[in-house]
Structures are given as C-alpha cells and as structure tokens.
Amino acid sequence: MTSLYIWWSLSYILMKKILFIIIAVISSIEILADQNNLFSKKNNQILPAEEAFGFNLKKMNQNIFATWEIKDGNYLYLQSVLVKIGDNEVKYKVIKGVALDYEDEFFGETEIIKNILKIEFKNDVLDMEAKIYYQGCSEKGFCYPIQEVKI
C-alpha cells in the first residue's frame, strides 16, 4: 500500500510539473508573439487593393490624370497599367514614377513601380466609356487580381 501511495504521489507531482511547463511554454509564445510581432495578424494582413495602391483620378477638360500612391511593401507592374476608351487602347504619358527592373517568377524580366505613379491621357471621345486597368503585388507574396476602374 505504501509503494502505491508513493507511486501516486510521484505521478501527481510529475503531472503538475508537466502541466506547469506546458502552461509556461504557451504563455511565453503568446508574450513573444505580442512583443515581437512574430505571429501578429496585423503584420500578415493583406490590404485591399484600394488601400494598397491608393488610386485617385482627376479630370481637367479632356485631360485625365490617374495617380497611384502605392503603400510601402507593394508595387505595380508597369506593363499592367492599361487605358482603354471603348475597345481601343489609349497611350498615356508617365508624369511621375520611377520604373525599376524586376525579375518576376510569373512575368520574367519586367518593370515595377513603387511609391507613386502618375499618368496623363486624353479622352477625346466623350460619349465612350473609359477604363483603367492595373495589377500589382504585395512583397509578402500576394498578387492582386487585375483591377478595373471605370471613368
């Protein structure tokens, strides 16, 4: 009977120590995650395209200015910026923005824009719908689908 009591006492003490260690480890992980942002949901969130690329449009008579204020950690593919009036592609002029060479796993050698892109184009055909298309990615590895803006 005494050996059974000793075995039960040792088992109980061992179980308490194991439980204490498990709780301590879980608590430590939560503290580290909060302090160092190891698992922070905020760090892993992907912004909606509207926020990531901050698209803005300004019309002055027939001149249209489109601006993307690109948030840190995101970039636009320059080749994806497309302006169409009806079914016709319209040429635009880059007013502000620096194209950077980039090796992309999907597009190969391409140019990207970070920080800001501003373009200008004319809409001489006022009765036709104009659209702007663009696509970009987050440096976290998420690429946005092609965005379409109707003017």
Salt bridges, closest charged atoms under 4 A:
GLU129 OE1 - LYS131 NZ 3.81
GLU139 OE2 - LYS114 NZ 2.66
GLU148 OE2 - LYS131 NZ 3.44
